[in-house]
Amino acid sequence: MAVDNKKFHVLFIGAGNITFGNDNVLWNHSVRIETYLGTKLEVIGIVDPSVERVQQVLFQKSSSPAATCYEKTKHFLTLQEAREQLRRAGALPDLILLATPPQFRGTTQPGRDLEAQVVSAFGPEPGLFVEKPVSTARPVELWPVAKIVQQSGNKIAVGYMLRYVKVVQKAMSIIRDNDIKVMAVNARYSMAYSKVRKTDWWNKAKQSGPLVEQATHFCDLCRYLGGEVDLDTVRACALEHYEAAGKLSNMLVDELQVPAEDRIPRVTAAFWKYQSGAVGSLMHIVALHGIRYTNEIVISGDGFQLRLVDLYRTPILHVRTPASEEEESFTFLNDDPFYSEFAALLGSLGFGPCQEAADGVESERDDGCATSTQTLSSYEDACKTYEFTWKIRDESEKSSEQFRRN
């Protein structure tokens, strides 16, 4: 029997925390890809302007279980350099991760047009994984990029990993199986801020603020679970940094480095109507210390209440049905949505998991989760979530300005 020794070539664009992790975050895309592909993986390159950061990453990988996957990894300072050298070597990528800061993506402006550059450089063959949010530009600038991506022929997924959480998929299956007409979606997201050491995160001129950059995950789930939002109905208000209740006591960065007009709000509260007529609401809060967030989404329908709790760490779904006033709870062990989103994309590209990873997946699944070849967030759909988050930010800033004048 012939042995399939074909390697799967991956090119990372961006060597930051989302790709390679750090000491206080849950995310690390490289580890999930290593787990899924095992010895099939060959990381052919990392594109990043920081020589020091890439050297640090490669040093850490050299003593990791995936060391052999990085033996031929080259560091490229630019995408153009990667294109020329990889084409010359005949080692083109099967998957490209676009994980640069969002200000370099999502437009057709030179220097902020990474998607278009990648499609032009490598054509339709590689799969593309784009980190969220898809940009920092105004939403209107994204739609020409969405058209470029759609017409490129590349298989693509955007990093809204909470869609892949098993209890979220369980909730979706309950809604579908019972033909529940969603009446309301209420979301709350309390962020732990005291370990955030990246000054740009506190600057909404740099990373667009917590609604666009972070609450985007819950805005996306509100759309995923409740349906399309009528953007004309969105209203919002915010607790701003200059208000008495907005003073924070445990910041790791010096906020004085951020211009006053660009400092982020501490709380944003929004509500809206869905196109179906249902009502939605979201409250995002920057208040907790440590690293653990708290969060909850409640979906209401005739006779039904579905509560999704603690989606980042120990997700639980509590379900009340017309049959009983007592809630039934669902939770799933070893649930890793970061792994699941890459399993879906890699499966859609025709690559199954390595044997060790395959052995860890139940052969029969009854949790309603997506199949290994079904990605759940397209680029166009991610643009709709992005548009929604900006609408909330705009409405909250409008409200804050009116309140300040009064």
C-alpha positions in Angstrom: 0.0 0.0 0.0 1.4 3.4 -1.0 2.1 5.8 1.9 0.9 9.4 1.5 3.9 11.5 2.4 2.5 14.7 1.0 3.2 17.7 3.3 0.7 20.4 4.0 2.4 23.8 3.5 1.3 26.7 5.8 2.4 30.3 5.5 1.8 32.6 8.5 1.4 36.3 7.9 1.8 37.8 11.3 3.8 36.4 14.2 1.8 37.9 17.0 -0.1 36.5 19.9 -3.1 35.3 18.0 -0.9 33.1 15.9 1.7 31.9 18.4 0.2 32.7 21.8 1.7 34.2 25.0 1.5 33.5 28.7 -2.0 34.8 29.4 -4.2 34.1 26.4 -6.2 31.0 25.3 -5.5 31.5 21.6 -2.6 30.1 19.6 -3.5 29.1 16.1 -0.2 27.4 15.3 -0.8 24.8 18.1 -4.2 23.9 16.8 -2.9 23.4 13.2 0.0 21.3 14.6 -2.4 19.1 16.5 -4.7 18.6 13.5 -2.0 17.9 10.9 0.7 16.3 13.0 3.7 15.3 10.9 1.9 16.3 7.7 2.5 20.0 8.6 5.3 21.9 7.1 5.5 25.6 8.0 7.2 27.1 4.9 7.3 30.6 6.1 6.4 33.4 8.5 5.9 36.9 7.2 6.6 39.6 9.8 8.7 42.8 10.0 10.1 41.9 13.4 13.2 39.8 13.2 13.3 39.5 17.0 9.8 38.2 17.3 10.2 35.5 14.6 13.5 34.4 16.1 11.7 34.0 19.4 8.9 32.0 17.8 11.3 29.7 16.0 13.4 29.2 19.1 10.3 28.2 21.1 9.1 25.8 18.4 12.5 24.2 18.1 12.0 22.6 21.5 8.3 21.8 21.1 6.6 18.6 20.0 6.1 20.1 16.6 9.8 21.0 16.1 10.1 19.0 12.8 7.3 21.1 11.3 9.5 24.2 11.5 12.8 22.8 10.3 12.4 24.5 6.9 10.6 27.6 8.0 11.9 30.8 6.4 11.4 34.3 7.7 10.2 36.9 5.2 10.0 40.6 6.0 7.4 41.2 3.3 4.7 39.3 1.4 6.5 40.2 -1.9 9.7 38.5 -0.6 7.7 35.5 0.4 6.0 35.2 -3.0 9.3 35.4 -4.9 11.3 33.0 -2.8 8.5 30.4 -2.4 7.7 30.4 -6.1 11.4 30.0 -6.9 11.7 27.1 -4.4 8.5 25.5 -5.7 7.0 25.3 -2.2 3.7 27.1 -2.5 1.3 27.3 0.5 -1.8 25.2 0.9 -3.0 27.5 3.7 -2.3 31.1 4.4 -3.2 32.7 7.8 -3.8 36.5 7.6 -3.2 37.4 11.2 -1.7 40.8 11.0 -3.2 43.6 13.0 -6.5 44.5 11.4 -5.4 48.0 10.2 -3.4 46.2 7.4 -6.5 44.4 6.1 -9.9 44.9 4.7 -9.5 47.8 2.1 -8.2 48.4 -1.4 -5.8 51.1 -0.2 -2.1 50.3 -0.7 -0.6 49.0 2.6 -4.1 48.1 3.9 -5.0 45.6 1.2 -3.5 42.4 2.5 -6.3 40.2 1.1 -6.0 41.5 -2.4 -2.2 41.2 -2.1 -2.4 37.6 -1.1 -4.9 36.6 -3.8 -2.7 38.3 -6.4 0.5 36.7 -5.1 -0.7 33.1 -4.7 -3.9 32.7 -6.7 -6.9 30.6 -5.9 -5.2 27.4 -4.7 -4.4 28.1 -1.0 -7.1 28.2 1.6 -7.2 31.5 3.5 -7.9 32.1 7.2 -8.6 35.7 8.1 -8.5 36.8 11.7 -11.3 39.0 13.1 -12.1 41.8 13.0 -11.5 42.0 9.3 -10.3 45.6 9.3 -10.3 48.9 11.2 -11.6 50.9 8.2 -15.1 52.2 7.9 -17.4 49.3 6.8 -18.1 50.8 3.4 -14.5 50.1 2.4 -14.8 46.3 3.0 -17.4 45.4 0.4 -15.0 45.8 -2.6 -12.6 43.5 -0.7 -15.4 41.0 -0.1 -16.1 41.0 -3.9 -12.4 40.3 -4.6 -12.3 37.5 -2.1 -15.5 36.0 -3.4 -14.3 36.0 -7.0 -10.9 34.7 -6.2 -12.0 31.1 -5.8 -10.0 30.6 -2.6 -11.7 28.7 0.2 -11.8 31.1 3.1 -12.9 31.2 6.8 -12.9 34.1 9.3 -11.9 33.5 12.9 -15.3 33.7 14.7 -14.5 30.7 16.7 -17.4 31.0 19.1 -19.7 29.7 16.4 -17.9 26.4 16.7 -18.4 26.0 20.5 -20.4 22.8 21.0 -23.1 24.3 23.2 -23.6 27.0 20.6 -24.1 24.3 18.0 -26.4 22.5 20.4 -28.5 25.6 20.8 -28.7 26.0 17.1 -29.9 22.4 16.7 -32.6 22.9 19.4 -33.8 26.1 17.6 -33.9 24.2 14.2 -35.4 21.0 15.5 -38.2 22.7 17.4 -38.8 25.4 14.8 -38.3 28.1 17.5 -39.1 31.6 16.3 -36.6 33.6 18.2 -38.3 36.5 20.1 -35.3 38.0 21.8 -31.5 37.7 22.2 -29.8 39.3 25.2 -26.0 39.3 25.5 -23.6 40.4 28.3 -19.8 40.4 28.0 -17.7 41.5 31.0 -14.0 41.8 30.1 -11.0 41.4 32.4 -8.8 44.3 31.6 -6.0 44.4 34.1 -3.6 42.2 32.2 -4.0 44.0 28.8 -0.6 45.4 28.2 -1.0 46.4 24.6 -1.5 50.2 24.5 -3.1 50.1 21.0 -6.0 48.1 22.4 -6.9 51.1 24.6 -6.8 53.4 21.6 -9.9 53.3 19.4 -8.1 55.1 16.6 -5.7 52.2 16.4 -7.9 49.1 17.0 -11.3 50.6 16.7 -12.3 50.1 20.3 -13.7 47.2 22.3 -17.0 46.9 20.5 -15.4 46.5 17.0 -12.3 44.6 18.2 -13.6 42.4 21.0 -17.4 42.4 21.4 -17.4 41.5 17.7 -17.5 37.9 18.9 -20.8 38.4 20.7 -22.3 40.7 18.0 -21.5 37.8 15.6 -23.3 35.3 17.8 -26.2 37.6 18.2 -26.5 37.5 14.4 -25.8 33.8 14.2 -28.4 32.9 16.8 -31.1 35.5 16.1 -30.9 36.3 12.4 -30.1 39.5 10.4 -30.2 42.8 12.3 -32.1 45.8 11.0 -29.2 48.3 11.3 -31.6 51.3 11.1 -33.0 50.3 14.5 -29.7 50.1 16.4 -29.4 52.5 19.4 -26.6 52.6 21.9 -25.0 54.6 24.8 -21.7 54.3 26.6 -19.9 55.0 29.9 -16.9 57.0 28.8 -13.4 57.3 30.3 -13.9 60.9 31.4 -17.0 60.2 33.5 -16.8 59.6 37.2 -18.0 56.0 37.0 -15.5 55.3 34.2 -12.3 55.6 36.2 -10.3 52.3 36.3 -7.9 51.4 39.1 -5.8 48.5 37.8 -4.6 49.4 34.3 -1.3 47.9 33.2 -0.7 50.7 30.6 -0.4 54.4 31.0 -3.6 55.7 29.3 -2.1 59.2 29.2 -0.2 57.9 26.2 -3.5 57.7 24.3 -5.1 61.0 23.1 -8.1 61.8 25.3 -10.5 61.7 22.2 -9.3 58.2 21.3 -9.6 56.5 24.7 -12.1 53.6 24.8 -15.4 53.5 26.6 -15.8 51.4 29.7 -19.3 50.2 29.1 -21.4 50.1 25.9 -25.1 49.2 25.9 -27.0 48.6 22.7 -30.4 47.4 21.6 -31.9 46.7 18.2 -34.6 44.9 16.2 -34.0 42.0 13.9 -35.4 41.8 10.5 -37.8 39.1 11.8 -39.2 41.6 14.3 -37.3 40.0 17.3 -35.5 42.3 19.7 -31.8 42.1 20.7 -29.5 43.8 23.2 -25.8 43.7 24.2 -23.9 45.1 27.1 -20.1 45.1 26.9 -18.2 46.0 30.1 -14.5 46.7 30.7 -14.4 46.2 34.5 -13.0 42.9 35.7 -9.5 42.2 37.1 -7.4 39.2 36.3 -7.7 37.3 33.1 -11.1 35.5 33.3 -14.1 37.1 31.4 -17.7 36.5 32.3 -20.4 36.3 29.6 -23.9 35.1 28.9 -26.3 35.0 25.9 -30.0 34.3 26.5 -32.2 33.3 23.6 -36.0 33.5 24.1 -38.8 31.9 22.1 -42.3 30.8 22.7 -42.0 28.3 25.6 -38.2 28.2 25.3 -35.3 29.8 27.0 -31.7 29.0 26.1 -28.9 30.4 28.2 -25.3 30.1 27.0 -22.8 30.8 29.8 -19.0 31.2 30.1 -18.3 30.6 26.4 -14.6 31.2 26.6 -13.7 28.6 29.3 -16.4 26.1 30.5 -19.3 26.6 28.2 -22.7 25.5 29.5 -26.1 25.6 27.8 -29.1 25.8 30.1 -32.4 25.0 28.4 -36.0 25.5 29.6 -38.7 24.1 27.4 -42.5 24.0 27.4 -42.3 20.5 28.8 -40.7 21.6 32.1 -39.9 24.7 34.1 -36.7 23.1 35.3 -33.6 23.8 33.2 -31.7 21.0 31.5 -28.0 21.7 31.2 -25.6 20.6 28.5 -21.8 20.8 28.5 -19.1 19.0 26.5 -15.7 17.9 27.6 -12.5 18.8 25.7 -14.3 21.4 23.6 -11.8 23.6 21.7 -13.5 25.9 19.2 -10.1 27.2 18.0 -9.3 23.6 17.0 -12.7 23.0 15.5 -12.6 26.1 13.2 -9.3 24.9 11.7 -10.5 21.3 11.5 -13.4 22.6 9.4 -11.2 24.7 7.1 -8.5 22.1 6.7 -11.1 19.4 6.1 -12.7 21.5 3.4 -9.3 21.7 1.7 -9.1 17.9 1.6 -6.8 17.2 4.5 -7.9 15.0 7.3 -6.5 15.0 10.8 -3.4 13.1 11.8 -4.1 9.7 13.4 -3.6 11.0 17.0 -6.0 13.9 16.4 -8.5 11.6 14.6 -8.4 9.1 17.6 -9.5 12.0 19.9 -12.7 12.6 17.9 -15.7 10.5 18.6 -16.8 8.5 15.6 -20.4 9.2 16.2 -21.4 12.8 17.2 -24.7 13.7 18.6 -23.9 17.3 19.7 -25.2 19.0 16.6 -21.7 20.3 15.7 -20.5 21.2 12.3 -18.9 18.5 10.2 -15.2 18.6 9.6 -15.6 20.2 6.2 -18.2 22.9 7.1 -16.9 26.3 7.8 -19.3 28.6 9.6 -18.1 32.2 8.9 -17.5 33.4 5.4 -15.8 36.7 4.6 -19.0 38.3 3.4 -20.8 37.3 6.6 -17.9 38.6 8.7 -18.3 41.9 6.9 -21.9 42.1 8.1 -20.9 41.5 11.7 -18.2 44.2 11.2 -20.9 46.6 9.9 -23.1 45.8 12.9 -20.3 46.5 15.4 -19.5 49.9 13.8 -23.1 50.8 13.9 -23.2 50.3 17.6 -20.0 52.3 18.1 -21.3 55.2 16.0 -24.6 55.3 17.9 -22.9 55.2 21.3 -20.5 58.0 20.3 -23.4 60.0 19.0 -25.2 59.5 22.4 -22.1 60.4 24.4 -21.6 63.6 22.5 -25.2 64.6 23.0 -25.0 63.9 26.7 -21.8 65.8 27.1 -23.2 68.9 25.4 -26.2 68.8 27.7 
